[in-house]
Amino acid sequence: MRYGIAALAALFIAAGSAPALAQKAGGTLKITHRDNPPSASIHEEATISTVMPFMSVYNNLVVFDPKSKQNAPDKIVPDLATEWAWSDDGTKLTFKLRDGVKWHDGKPFTSADVKCTWDMLISPESKLRKNPRKSWWTNLKEVTVNGEREVTFHLGRPQPSVLTMLAGAFSPVYPCHVAPAQMRTKPIGTGPFKFAELKQNESMKVVRNPDYWKPGRPYLDAIEFSIISNRATSLLAFSAGKFDMTFTAEIAAPQLKDLKGQAPWAVCELLPTNTQANLLVNRDRPPFDDARIRKAMVLAIDRDSFTHIIGQGNNRIGGTMLPPPEGRWGMPPEFLATVAGYGADHEKARAEGRKIMAELGYTADKPLKIKVSTRNIATYRDQAVILIDHLKHVNIQGELEPLDTAVWYNRMGRKDFTVGLNVQGVGIDDPDVVFYETFSCGSERNYTNYCSPEVEKLFEQQSRMPDGEARRKLVWEIDKKLQEDGARPVIQHDWGATCWRPEVKGVNLAINTIYNHWRFEDVWLDR
């Protein structure tokens, strides 16, 4: 694995390495939270604001090894499944299930729960209010059971990434006997922690599951998340010792420098988040149905400026896949240099953009006036402000429109916007996840309504390929095509820091996701 750069970027702001300690049970872990989660139902949401506080309520069939630093197919370990096997033709994936597991309400976990979960995800009559990852499962034809301890996923064609998709935090198993509506507000799971409360705009709490199927886990008695929407206030509270941990990856490089001065005792890691700032343009709304305007907007963007202002040089420029070495599928620098629109002469690009806009009747004296919608949290607003400044260079005058989280996701899902600055979180570093969720025709998360049957054929071609290297090269070509089509122009890949007190032990963050390591079952407090 390639950890070099990320290992150098990880900032451990504590002296030396302590000897191994025996884990201690008990205590409440107190964590800041940045905003109000839309709900507690992971299958209905698409934000780390839901995953971080509620992943610990659930289990998956399989998970990425929580001790690994990079999520990858060869790092997948059992969870509710104890073993699995592919059929010879690669279209059936069979799981043997763990015995003796109970839901938090005492009912037994069985194969029926697995079938119910994925039937709900693929059914056209699903009772889910939102289904943001339905496009992940378009190749899944059915799930069958063989007794209470075996399930088989039947695929329409070979798709090696299915196991990878099942290992992410966005693929928990739900109980058959609990309605989707209850899962939004009082979820029932099999995980190490049980849901205790969700107070809107205030806090969330989960408590230890005494009947967890892993002996001796979890160590903590409870985890409390307190919502502090102002990032500066949140960091001050952490520095003052009121919290044990910050919300994940919410600290950009400039804020991390300040925090180090205020709290030199803090343990912090600055890592790639596998979130990317991208430009959303509703191509169905005039005048943005004109490809020339969309091109002029892309020409206005100085990606280097974003990486230096937001990330102080840590953030990366790339396509839709996370750049290497932390990312497993991203375009290498020499290939990225061949992508149109990624040149270094920004003034030349902006001059071309102004020429396009002038031909359409927009000048410095008569600019195109727009609203730039974004989510009302700091990591979004900061970048939206820079985008608005850049658009001025091509005679587009933007006004910031910050939206609360629930409103943001609802409006994006309805395509009820004109121009937006999005910070897109990628749940798993895998092409099938990114391509189908973000760019497939009709996907709920395809906010720009990009639709290319030609490109979708390439999605399917790479998805079938068992050869990792050959697949990787095709993925680069697809990524290049998406960027040159202006499907959802990527501005930069963000890095962010997470910090915790030295007494917090057992935290392990990954270098290619912020989503999949929040089970908290191995975390303990040395107090």
Protein Blocks (a to p, Z undefined) as FASTA:
>chain_A
ZZklmmmmpccdbehjdddddddeedjdddddfbdcfblclklpccfklmmmmmmmpccf
bdcdfkbmbdcfklcccfkbmbdcddfkopaccddddehiacfkopacdfklmmmmmmmm
mpmkbcbfbdfklmmmmmpmbdcdehjkbccdddfbdcfklmmmmmpmklcccdfklcfk
lmmmmccdfbfbdcfbdcehibccddddfkbcbghiafbfbdcddddfblklmmmmmmno
pafbdcehkacfklmmmmmmmmmmbccddddehiacdddddfkbcfklpmklmmmmmmmp
cfklmmmmmnnomaccddfbdcdfkbmkbccfklmmmpghiafblmlmmmmmmmmmmmno
pafklccddddddddbfklmmmmmmmmmmmmmnopacddddddfklmmmmmmnopafbdc
dddddfbacfklmmmmmmgghiaklmnopacfklmmmmmmmmmpmblklmmmmmmmmmmm
mmmnomaacfbdcdddddddfklghiacdfkbcklmmnommgccdZZ
